[in-house]
Structures are given as C-alpha cells and as structure tokens.
C-alpha cells in the first residue's frame, strides 16, 4: 500500500483528522539519534583508518541509515493500524521466510561465526531485525482477535507462544541468542497485555528461565561466555577480553568523562567499539553524567510507550495497546541488555543499542517501528475516547 493510498484509506471512514504527534517521543528519539551519530563518529575514526577508508565512512553510512529510517518511519506513520490487522497473516509468512532464508547456504552471509546477514550488493541486511518487528505485530493482532480464548484457556496462550518458540529456534540456529531472548520476552509481554491469565504467564516465565539456563549450559561457547562474565579478570586476554576492556572504558570516564574524542579504549583495545560497545565509549568520553542522560532517555521512551498502551486500553483499543506495549518492552529490554553487557552486569550477547549503535538494519527497522508507535498515538487521540490532550497536532 502506498503512502497516498494509506492516507486516503484513513480518511475514508469519516472526516479528515489532523495528525497528532507525541512531542515527547519525537524529541527523545531525535536526541538519541544525535547522540548516536556523534558517538559512532568518535568510536569509528580509528576503525576507518585501519580499514583504509574515509575518516567519516561509518558516520556517513549511519547518517544515510537515519535519513532512510526516518523516511520509512514517516511512511509507516501514514499507514492505519487497520492495515496491519488485515494483513497480519502475511506478516507471519514474511517473518519466517526471512528467518529461513538467512540460513540457506549461499544466501546467508557469515560474520564472526554467526550467519545473521544477507548480502545485497555492497550492503549487509540483517533479516532478524525486520522479522522481530513483524512477528511482534502479528502476535498483537492474533492476541486481540482471540482475546476471549486467550483469557479463558491455556490453549489460547500456547498457540501464539508456539509461533514465538519456532521463531526463536530459527534465531538460535544463526546463532543469535540475544535476539531470541528479546523476541520471546517481548511477545510474551504482548500476550500478557492482551489478557493472558497470570498462571499461564508465570508458567511460561518459569519454563523460559529454565530453557535459557539449559541452552547456556549445554552449549560450550555460551557457557564459556557466562563463566567469563562472572570473572572476566581470570582470563583478561582471551575469554574476558571484551568485558575487561569495556569495564576499563567505563571506569576511566569517572564523573564527567575524558572528553569527546579522547577515548583510549576505542584505539583497537575495545572490539566493536562503534557497534555493540558504543555505550562503553560514551561512558569513557562523557562519564557518569552522559550515562545518566542516555539511560534517562531510554527510560522516558519506554515509559511513554507503556503509558500510551494503558491509555489505549482504557479507550477500548486493545490492538493499539498491545502494539504500544510491545514497542515499550522491546526498547527497554534491548537497551537494558546492551547497557548491562557494557557495564559487566550481563554476559555478552551481540545486541546493538537501539538508535545509538552503528547498524543499518537495526536503525531502519527501529525508526519504522517508531513510526507505527506514533500512528498508534495519533489514532488513540483521534478516537476522542482517550485522556490524551490534543497537543502536538499538525494540519
């Protein structure tokens, strides 16, 4: 569906509505994008020099990803939520097609021992980023359509959960343990918001925790990561190298940091400084003050999304509530995991920090998802049933 067609579709049900944008979400997102561009530039200068490319090579690619992501996000903002509800089965098919396609020999591209990318000309695309968004959207639609069954029987809960487990199995085959955990937690949270019974929810949480522990123990490389996380200083030049270098960066930052561009750890000491460990570079250059600002921004974005979910539920718009809650849980979960890894609180998982880390697939999909969140806000305000004041409306 084109943007023009989507706008026409949204107007056909009644009088033309002015666009209602949440200024807090928009301001927070653009603030994080600005910080991300600055930190990717700072953290990647040495990598660019080593790879014999232009000094601002990664900045330029990240900036283009931001522009493309904002454009796609604006297009998604124009698409009514009813469109996603109507085409939900196709979202499921597309998600699994992407997750299977990356595992096909000759199509999937391996980097650092993981087959997570599909190479399209000079570009690397990570299908799991798009698949996770589409899957969470499908789960939300399914849960609302079968809300009575979800609230009254275990079968109504296990059906969508089986979809999440199957998708997680494909992610583990790449392997992408962190993405599988984030998908399962986000999808289960959406089912809970849709009305899943507490006892079913608690049973799944227990099974999930046991499953994660089992996977970690039976897989040698995952067990090695966990042991390294518990005591990285026991082997600081091998299994504990990434974490020890990250902790050194965080420690050097102290209260106010060493200054923008003055990080030492990004000079080939800290691996993946502009991707998975950009937060450690930020902590080194801007100190505790910079860390608190970024954490507060993610907290605002998460809480604002969950607030929107509650308001949508009170307005009798359960699908909108599930979609907003899904985004809030996802952004909070992924940010918590990435920051936890950088701070030495969690084992390394290879997850990017949304809106900050270098990663074109992640950036574009995240901004597209934010476009959907803003659409949820608009439709909740336009319904006239919510307590949200009509601030931020544009003609």
GISULLIN-V238665 format. One record per pair of residues at least 12 apart in sequence whose C-alpha atoms are under 7 Angstrom apart, sorted by the first residue. I is the first residue (numbers start at 1). J is the second residue. Records with the same first field share a line. If there is no record, write none. Layout:
I: J ; J
//
This chain:
3: 75 ; 78 ; 79
6: 78 ; 79 ; 80
7: 78 ; 79
10: 80
17: 382
18: 393 ; 394 ; 395
19: 378 ; 393 ; 394 ; 395
20: 378 ; 381 ; 390 ; 392 ; 393 ; 394
21: 374 ; 377 ; 378 ; 392 ; 393
22: 374 ; 377 ; 392
23: 392
25: 301
28: 297 ; 301
32: 355 ; 356
33: 355 ; 356
35: 356
36: 355 ; 356 ; 357
37: 59
39: 278 ; 282
40: 59 ; 274 ; 357 ; 358
41: 56 ; 58 ; 59
42: 261
43: 266 ; 273 ; 274 ; 278 ; 281
44: 58 ; 274
46: 267
62: 358 ; 360
65: 360 ; 363 ; 364
66: 363 ; 364
68: 364
69: 363 ; 364 ; 365 ; 367 ; 368
70: 367
72: 368
73: 367 ; 368 ; 369 ; 370 ; 371
74: 371
76: 368 ; 371 ; 372
77: 371 ; 372 ; 374 ; 375
85: 141
88: 138 ; 141
91: 134 ; 135 ; 138
92: 134 ; 135 ; 138
95: 131 ; 134 ; 135
96: 167
98: 127 ; 131
99: 127 ; 128 ; 170
102: 115 ; 116 ; 117 ; 118
103: 115 ; 174
114: 174 ; 175
115: 174 ; 175
116: 174
125: 361
126: 361
129: 361 ; 362 ; 365
130: 365
132: 183
136: 187 ; 326
137: 323
139: 160 ; 187
140: 190 ; 319 ; 322 ; 323
141: 319
143: 191 ; 194
144: 194 ; 318 ; 319
147: 194 ; 195
150: 195 ; 196
151: 195 ; 196 ; 197
154: 200
157: 196
164: 184 ; 187
168: 180
177: 349
178: 349 ; 350 ; 351
182: 330 ; 333 ; 334
186: 326 ; 329 ; 330
189: 326
190: 322 ; 325 ; 326
193: 322
194: 318 ; 322
225: 239 ; 347 ; 348
226: 347
228: 240
229: 344 ; 346 ; 347
232: 244
242: 270 ; 271
243: 344
245: 265 ; 269 ; 270
246: 270 ; 280 ; 342
247: 343 ; 344
249: 265 ; 280 ; 281 ; 283 ; 284
250: 280 ; 283 ; 284
252: 284
253: 283 ; 284 ; 285 ; 286 ; 287 ; 288
254: 287 ; 288
255: 287 ; 288 ; 289
256: 286 ; 287 ; 288 ; 289
257: 283 ; 284 ; 285 ; 286 ; 287
258: 284 ; 285 ; 286
259: 285 ; 286
260: 285
261: 285
262: 285
263: 281 ; 284 ; 285
266: 281
274: 357 ; 358
275: 352 ; 357 ; 358 ; 359
276: 350 ; 351 ; 352 ; 353 ; 357
277: 342
278: 357
279: 339 ; 342
280: 342
298: 332
302: 328 ; 329 ; 331 ; 332
303: 328
305: 324 ; 325 ; 327 ; 328
306: 324 ; 325 ; 328
308: 324 ; 377
309: 321 ; 322 ; 324 ; 325
311: 386
312: 380 ; 386
315: 385 ; 386
320: 376
324: 373
334: 353
335: 353 ; 354
338: 351 ; 352 ; 353
//
